[in-house]
Amino acid sequence: MNTIKHICIILTVLCSLRLYGNDAKADSLIQKSQTVQYTNPTQAVYFSQKALEYIPETSLPNSRKAKALLMSGVAHKYLGDFDISIKTLYDALDCCPENDYTLLMDIQMQISNVYCRLKDYTKAFEINDKATALSKVYADSARLAASYNNRGIIHYNLNEFNTAEQFFRNALEINRRIGDIKAVAANLNNMCLYEGNIDEKLALIQEAIIINRNMNATWALGENYNNMSKQYYFAGQYKKALEALEKGKQAAEESNAKELICDNFEYASWVYAAMKQHDKAYECLLQLYNLSLELQNDKKLRTVEQELSEKRVQNIQRETAIKEQAYEIELLKRNMMVLAAVLIFSIIAAIFLPRWIKRRKDLQLAETRFKLEQSERELAELQLKQQGQTLQTVQTELDTTKQEVTSFAMFLRSRNGLLERIREQIKEGYKLDATAIQPHLKKINAFISQYQNGNEETSALLLSIEQKNSDFIKRLTTRHPGLTQGEKYLATLLRVNLSTKEISFLTGTIPKTINMNRYRLRKSLGLNSEEDLTEYLQGV
């Protein structure tokens, strides 16, 4: 296990070293290509193409690859292969990271310069303006000067020399301030593209030649000598112009710069025509025509632009497909998340919902039972209250009846005593003479009147007792229809809780007889020995 781990670590380190080594080789070749651009553009193309071999193929932005393509595009421009140059530069623009602003500006300015050389000035202005805007945003003085210099070239090709001069001077001022000698030489050279003060122009071009000679910039020297010949031509110094053209042609051929050779033929035709050597002028123009057909072939440019457009369309389609695929993946992820959430929710619901429903039903059942028990308790309390009220009413009635019966019993007792006295008085009357009998009879008459009054009160009392117990008699008769009148009367007296002694006193019957009647009443009611007779009668 440890051996395998060590092997993996070693392989990882080796791969890292290899990648690092490839990056270092690519950077070295890119630097070489940049160094020999002005000296040997052909060799610059070779170095840049070799650098691309060490850079891995990827669809992602890559600054190293973009820089290698930039060097290749610039070298092809100096060789006059404008169709290859612009295609390579657009490839560099496609793989350049958006945040690498310096590299982005360099690519844009080179594309603008190639469009200018192909005389498509509209696009040249458009792309150069983008580079200028970026250089101002990021305060990049070197690239701002380069964009001014490039714009000056475009205005020169449009024969707007004053405007071109102003842009060249602005670029020269910036480059002198920041000490960019190579860019200073380019600005000095471009200021000699058009007619002006011969001494000033020659001084400018001599300074540019000195700088480029020290830098061994062969291509730039060829351009310098071509522009020197133009200044001599403008001054009418044709011999010196031809000498400068010869030096320019040698430098252009040495660097294989087809564009410079075209310029050389064009300027030579001017000089020979001015010298009245029209045959040589014609020969130069013929060579210029044949070479310019190769350089400025519109068909090639249109083919390149068409290829670039098709490539952009393919890139857009690929990006659209990637976005659609990413959207579908995102949608699939979202759907899976939603499905997972629904599944989890369903599982949770399946586990807890029945419990929740059961708990809710239990709570509802408990609540219902509680309400039912509460209702039953309230009903029981109400029934108890009603029973209490009923018992209280019955008890009140019984107490009233008992009181009335007691009063009636007391009245009977007093009546019996009165009758006993009347009888004794009558016995006494037997002993009286005729004169005393009349008062004695009056006295007896008074006792009889009292008896009559007592009889009326007794009748009223009995009637009251009978009326108050009439419902009881009806219920008792309904339940026990075979009772005699005496048993009903005894039941009424027992219901008001009168004792045997009280009943005996009330009815004038001895207690033994009353007990015998009580026994018969229990038998008629069908009560056993354990049941209380009075409680039963009170419950009827």
C-alpha positions in Angstrom: 0.0 0.0 0.0 2.8 2.4 0.9 4.7 1.5 -2.2 1.7 2.4 -4.4 1.3 5.7 -2.6 5.0 6.5 -3.1 4.7 5.7 -6.8 1.7 8.0 -7.2 3.6 10.8 -5.4 6.6 10.3 -7.7 4.4 10.3 -10.8 2.6 13.5 -9.7 5.9 15.3 -9.0 7.3 14.1 -12.4 4.1 15.4 -14.2 4.4 18.7 -12.4 8.1 19.0 -13.3 7.2 18.2 -16.9 4.5 20.8 -17.1 6.7 23.3 -15.4 9.5 22.5 -17.9 7.1 22.8 -20.9 5.9 26.2 -19.6 9.5 27.4 -19.2 10.4 26.2 -22.8 7.3 27.9 -24.2 8.1 31.2 -22.4 11.7 31.0 -23.7 10.6 30.5 -27.3 8.1 33.3 -27.1 10.8 35.7 -25.9 13.1 34.6 -28.7 10.3 35.2 -31.2 9.7 38.7 -29.8 13.4 39.5 -30.0 13.9 38.6 -33.7 10.7 40.1 -35.0 12.3 43.1 -36.5 15.5 41.2 -37.4 14.2 38.0 -38.9 10.4 37.6 -39.0 10.7 34.2 -40.6 12.6 33.0 -37.6 10.1 34.7 -35.3 7.3 32.7 -36.9 9.3 29.5 -36.3 9.9 30.2 -32.6 6.3 31.1 -32.0 5.0 28.0 -33.7 7.5 25.9 -31.7 6.3 27.5 -28.5 2.7 26.5 -29.3 3.9 22.8 -29.3 4.7 23.1 -25.6 1.4 24.6 -24.7 -1.4 22.1 -24.0 -4.5 22.3 -26.1 -7.4 23.7 -24.2 -10.6 25.6 -24.9 -10.0 27.7 -21.8 -8.4 31.1 -22.0 -4.6 30.9 -21.8 -2.3 34.0 -21.7 0.8 32.0 -22.7 -1.0 30.6 -25.8 -2.4 34.0 -26.7 1.0 35.6 -26.5 2.6 32.9 -28.7 -0.2 33.5 -31.3 0.4 37.2 -31.0 4.1 36.9 -31.8 3.2 34.6 -34.8 0.7 37.1 -36.1 3.0 40.0 -35.8 5.8 38.1 -37.6 3.5 37.2 -40.4 2.5 40.9 -40.7 6.1 41.9 -41.1 6.5 39.1 -43.8 3.5 40.6 -45.6 1.3 37.5 -45.0 -1.7 39.6 -43.9 -4.3 36.9 -44.3 -2.4 34.5 -42.1 -1.5 37.4 -39.7 -5.1 38.5 -39.1 -6.4 35.0 -38.7 -3.6 34.2 -36.1 -4.3 37.5 -34.3 -8.0 36.7 -34.0 -7.1 33.3 -32.6 -5.0 35.1 -30.0 -7.9 37.3 -29.2 -10.2 34.3 -28.7 -7.9 32.6 -26.2 -6.8 35.8 -24.3 -8.1 36.0 -20.8 -10.5 38.9 -20.2 -8.5 40.1 -17.2 -5.1 40.2 -19.1 -5.7 43.8 -20.3 -2.1 44.5 -21.5 -2.1 41.5 -23.7 -5.6 42.2 -24.9 -4.6 45.8 -25.9 -1.5 44.5 -27.8 -3.6 42.1 -29.8 -6.2 44.7 -30.6 -3.6 47.2 -31.8 -1.9 44.6 -34.1 -5.3 43.6 -35.6 -6.0 47.3 -36.2 -2.6 47.7 -37.9 -3.2 44.8 -40.2 -6.6 46.1 -41.2 -4.9 49.4 -42.0 -2.3 47.7 -44.2 -5.2 46.0 -46.0 -6.9 49.4 -46.4 -9.9 48.5 -44.3 -9.7 51.8 -42.3 -13.2 51.5 -40.7 -12.3 48.4 -38.9 -8.8 49.7 -38.2 -10.3 52.7 -36.4 -12.9 50.7 -34.5 -10.4 48.2 -33.0 -7.8 50.8 -32.3 -10.4 52.9 -30.4 -11.0 49.8 -28.2 -7.3 49.6 -27.4 -7.1 53.3 -26.7 -10.1 53.2 -24.3 -8.6 50.3 -22.3 -5.2 52.0 -22.1 -6.8 55.1 -20.7 -8.9 53.1 -18.2 -5.9 51.3 -16.9 -3.5 54.3 -17.2 -1.1 52.3 -19.4 1.2 54.9 -20.9 3.2 52.6 -23.2 0.1 51.2 -24.8 -1.6 54.5 -25.1 1.4 55.8 -27.0 1.2 52.7 -29.2 -2.5 53.3 -29.9 -1.7 57.0 -30.8 1.1 55.8 -33.1 -1.3 53.3 -34.8 -4.0 55.9 -35.3 -1.5 58.2 -36.8 -0.6 55.5 -39.4 -4.3 55.2 -40.3 -4.7 58.9 -40.8 -1.5 58.9 -42.9 -3.0 56.3 -45.2 -6.1 58.5 -45.5 -3.7 61.4 -46.5 -4.7 63.3 -43.3 -1.0 64.3 -42.7 -1.6 67.0 -40.1 -3.8 64.8 -38.0 -1.3 61.9 -38.3 1.5 64.3 -37.3 -0.3 65.3 -34.1 -0.9 61.6 -33.1 2.8 60.7 -33.9 4.1 63.7 -31.7 1.8 62.7 -28.8 3.1 59.1 -29.0 6.7 60.3 -29.2 6.3 62.6 -26.2 4.9 59.7 -24.1 7.6 57.2 -25.2 10.4 59.6 -24.6 9.0 60.3 -21.1 8.8 56.6 -20.2 12.1 55.7 -22.0 10.8 53.2 -24.5 13.6 53.5 -27.1 12.2 51.0 -29.5 8.8 52.8 -29.6 10.6 56.1 -30.0 12.4 54.8 -33.1 9.0 53.7 -34.6 7.5 57.1 -33.9 10.4 58.9 -35.5 10.2 56.7 -38.6 6.4 57.3 -39.0 6.9 61.1 -38.8 9.0 60.7 -42.0 6.3 59.1 -44.0 5.1 62.4 -45.5 6.7 65.6 -46.8 8.0 68.3 -44.5 11.1 70.2 -43.5 13.8 68.1 -45.1 16.5 68.9 -42.5 14.1 68.1 -39.6 12.8 64.9 -41.3 16.4 63.7 -42.0 17.4 64.3 -38.5 14.4 62.3 -37.2 15.1 59.4 -39.5 18.8 59.4 -38.7 18.0 59.1 -35.0 15.6 56.2 -35.8 18.3 54.4 -37.9 20.9 54.8 -35.0 18.4 53.2 -32.5 17.4 50.3 -34.8 21.0 49.6 -35.8 22.0 49.4 -32.2 19.0 47.0 -31.6 19.9 45.1 -34.8 16.3 45.6 -36.0 16.8 44.7 -39.7 13.1 45.0 -40.7 12.9 48.5 -39.0 16.0 49.6 -40.8 14.5 48.6 -44.1 11.5 50.8 -43.3 13.8 53.7 -42.1 15.8 53.7 -45.4 12.6 53.6 -47.5 11.3 56.6 -45.6 14.7 58.4 -46.0 14.4 57.8 -49.7 11.0 59.5 -49.7 12.4 62.6 -48.0 15.3 62.8 -50.5 12.7 62.4 -53.3 10.6 65.3 -51.8 13.8 67.4 -51.7 14.7 66.5 -55.3 17.9 64.7 -54.3 17.3 61.7 -56.5 20.7 60.1 -56.3 20.7 60.0 -52.5 17.1 58.7 -52.7 18.3 55.8 -54.9 21.2 55.1 -52.5 18.7 55.0 -49.5 16.4 52.7 -51.5 19.2 50.3 -52.2 20.0 50.0 -48.5 16.3 49.6 -47.7 15.9 46.9 -50.3 18.8 44.9 -48.8 17.4 45.1 -45.3 13.9 44.2 -46.6 15.2 41.2 -48.5 17.3 40.1 -45.6 14.2 40.1 -43.3 12.0 38.8 -46.2 9.6 41.7 -45.6 7.4 41.7 -48.7 5.5 44.9 -47.7 8.8 46.8 -47.4 9.9 45.5 -50.8 6.6 46.7 -52.3 7.2 50.1 -50.7 10.7 50.1 -52.1 9.5 49.4 -55.6 6.9 52.2 -55.3 9.3 54.8 -54.1 11.9 53.7 -56.8 9.3 54.2 -59.5 8.7 57.8 -58.2 12.4 58.6 -58.3 13.0 57.0 -61.8 10.0 58.8 -63.2 11.3 62.1 -61.8 14.7 61.3 -63.4 12.9 60.7 -66.7 14.0 57.0 -66.7 10.5 55.8 -67.5 11.6 52.3 -68.5 13.0 51.7 -65.0 10.0 53.3 -63.5 7.7 51.0 -65.4 9.8 48.0 -64.5 9.5 48.9 -60.8 5.8 49.5 -61.1 5.3 46.1 -62.7 7.2 44.4 -59.9 5.2 46.4 -57.4 1.9 45.3 -59.1 2.8 41.6 -59.1 3.9 41.6 -55.5 1.0 43.8 -54.3 -1.4 41.3 -55.8 0.1 38.7 -53.4 0.0 41.1 -50.5 -3.4 42.7 -50.8 -5.4 39.9 -52.3 -9.0 40.9 -51.3 -10.2 37.4 -51.9 -7.7 36.0 -49.3 -8.9 38.6 -46.8 -12.6 37.8 -47.4 -11.8 34.1 -47.1 -10.0 34.8 -43.8 -12.9 37.0 -42.5 -15.4 34.3 -43.6 -13.4 31.7 -41.7 -13.3 33.9 -38.7 -17.0 34.5 -38.9 -17.7 30.8 -39.2 -15.4 30.2 -36.2 -17.2 32.8 -34.2 -20.5 31.2 -35.1 -19.2 27.8 -34.1 -17.9 29.2 -30.8 -21.3 30.8 -30.2 -23.0 27.5 -31.0 -20.6 25.6 -28.8 -21.1 28.1 -26.0 -24.8 27.9 -26.5 -24.7 24.1 -26.4 -22.5 24.3 -23.2 -24.9 26.7 -21.6 -27.9 24.5 -22.6 -26.1 21.5 -21.3 -25.3 23.3 -18.1 -28.9 24.5 -17.8 -30.1 20.9 -18.3 -27.7 19.7 -15.7 -28.7 22.4 -13.3 -32.4 21.6 -14.1 -31.7 18.0 -13.5 -29.9 18.8 -10.2 -32.9 21.0 -9.2 -35.4 18.3 -10.1 -33.3 15.7 -8.2 -33.2 18.0 -5.2 -37.0 18.6 -5.4 -37.5 14.9 -5.9 -35.3 14.2 -2.9 -37.1 16.8 -0.8 -40.4 15.4 -1.8 -39.2 11.8 -1.0 -37.8 12.9 2.4 -41.0 14.8 3.1 -43.1 11.7 2.1 -41.0 9.5 4.3 -41.4 11.9 7.2 -45.1 12.3 6.5 -45.4 8.5 6.3 -43.7 8.1 9.6 -45.1 11.0 11.6 -48.5 11.7 9.9 -50.2 8.6 11.2 -48.8 9.3 14.7 -50.0 12.9 14.4 -53.4 11.8 13.2 -53.6 9.2 16.0 -52.5 11.7 18.5 -55.0 14.2 17.2 -57.8 11.6 17.4 -56.7 10.7 20.9 -56.7 14.3 21.9 -60.1 14.8 20.3 -61.4 11.6 22.0 -60.0 12.7 25.3 -61.5 16.1 24.8 -64.9 14.5 23.9 -64.7 12.3 26.9 -63.8 15.2 29.1 -66.8 17.2 27.7 -69.0 14.1 28.1 -67.9 13.6 31.7 -68.3 17.3 32.3 -71.8 17.1 30.8 -72.6 14.0 32.8 -71.3 15.7 36.0 -73.3 18.8 35.2 -76.3 16.6 34.5 -75.8 14.7 37.7 -75.3 17.9 39.6 -78.5 19.2 38.1 -80.3 16.0 38.9 -79.0 16.1 42.4 -80.1 19.7 42.6 -83.5 18.9 41.3 -83.7 15.9 43.6 -82.6 18.1 46.5 -85.2 20.7 45.6 -87.8 17.9 45.2 -86.8 16.3 48.5 -86.8 19.7 50.1 -90.3 20.4 48.7 -91.5 17.0 49.8 -89.9 17.4 53.2 -91.5 20.8 53.5 -94.8 19.3 52.6 -94.3 16.4 55.0 -93.3 18.8 57.8 -96.4 20.9 57.1 -98.6 17.9 57.0 -97.0 16.5 60.2 -97.5 19.8 61.9 -101.1 19.9 60.8 -101.6 16.3 61.9 -100.0 17.0 65.2 -102.2 20.0 65.6 -105.2 17.9 64.7 -104.1 15.3 67.2 -103.8 18.0 69.9 -107.2 19.2 68.8 -108.7 15.8 69.2 -107.2 15.4 72.5 -108.6 18.6 73.7 -112.0 17.6 72.2 -112.0 14.3 74.0 -111.3 16.2 77.2 -114.1 18.6 76.5 -116.5 15.7 75.8 -115.4 14.0 79.0 -116.2 17.2 80.9 -119.5 17.6 79.2 -120.4 14.0 80.3 -119.3 14.8 83.8 -121.4 17.9 83.8 -124.4 16.0 82.6 -123.8 13.5 85.4 -123.7 16.4 87.8 -127.0 17.7 86.3 -128.7 14.6 87.5 -128.0 15.7 91.0 -129.3 19.3 90.6 -132.8 20.6 91.5 -135.1 22.3 89.1 -134.0 25.8 89.8 -130.3 25.0 89.2 -130.8 22.9 86.1 -131.3 25.8 83.7 -128.0 27.5 84.4 -126.3 24.2 84.3 -127.8 23.5 80.9 -126.6 26.8 79.7 -123.1 25.8 80.8 -123.4 22.6 78.9 -124.7 24.5 75.9 -121.5 26.6 75.9 -119.4 23.5 75.9 -121.4 22.1 73.0 -120.9 25.3 71.0 -117.2 25.0 71.6 -117.3 21.4 70.3 -119.1 22.6 67.2 -116.5 25.2 66.5 -113.8 22.5 67.0 -115.6 20.2 64.6 -115.5 22.9 61.9 -111.7 23.4 62.5 -111.2 19.6 62.4 -113.1 19.3 59.2 -111.0 22.0 57.6 -107.8 20.4 58.9 -108.8 17.0 57.6 -109.7 18.5 54.2 -106.3 20.2 54.0 -104.5 16.9 54.8 -106.5 15.1 52.3 -105.9 17.7 49.6 -102.2 17.8 50.2 -101.9 14.0 50.0 -104.3 13.4 47.2 -101.4 13.0 44.6 -99.7 10.6 46.9 -102.9 8.6 47.3 -103.4 8.5 43.5 -99.8 7.3 42.9 -100.1 4.7 45.7 -103.5 3.5 44.3 -102.0 3.2 40.8 -99.1 1.2 42.1 -101.1 -0.9 44.6 -104.8 -0.9 43.5 -105.9 -3.4 46.2 -105.4 -1.2 49.3 -108.3 -0.6 51.6 -109.3 2.9 52.7 -107.9 2.3 56.2 -104.5 1.2 54.7 -104.4 4.3 52.5 -105.1 6.5 55.6 -102.4 4.7 57.6 -100.0 5.1 54.7 -100.7 8.8 54.6 -99.9 9.1 58.3 -96.7 7.0 58.0 -95.6 9.1 55.0 -95.4 12.2 57.2 -93.1 10.3 59.5 -95.6 10.0 62.5 -94.7 7.5 65.2 -96.9 4.7 66.4 -97.6 6.6 69.5 -98.6 9.8 67.6 -100.9 7.7 65.3 -102.4 6.0 68.3 -103.1 9.4 69.9 -104.5 10.8 66.7 -106.8 7.9 65.9 -107.6 6.8 69.4 -106.4 3.3 68.7 -104.1 1.3 70.9 -100.4 0.9 69.6 -100.8 -2.8 69.3 -103.6 -2.4 66.8 -101.5 0.1 64.9 -98.5 -2.2 64.7 -100.8 -5.0 63.4 -102.1 -2.6 60.7 -98.5 -1.7 59.8 -97.8 -5.4 59.3 -100.8 -5.8 57.1 -99.9 -2.7 55.0 -96.3 -4.0 54.5 -97.8 -7.3 53.2 -100.2 -5.5 50.9 -97.3 -3.4 49.5 -95.2 -6.5 49.0 -92.3 -5.4 51.1 -89.8 -7.7 52.7 -88.6 -7.4 56.3 -85.4 -5.6 55.3 -87.2 -2.7 53.5 -88.2 0.4 55.6 -91.9 1.1 55.2 -91.7 4.8 55.8 -88.8 5.3 53.3 -90.8 3.3 50.7 -93.9 5.5 51.2 -91.9 8.7 51.0 -90.4 7.5 47.7 -93.8 6.9 46.0 
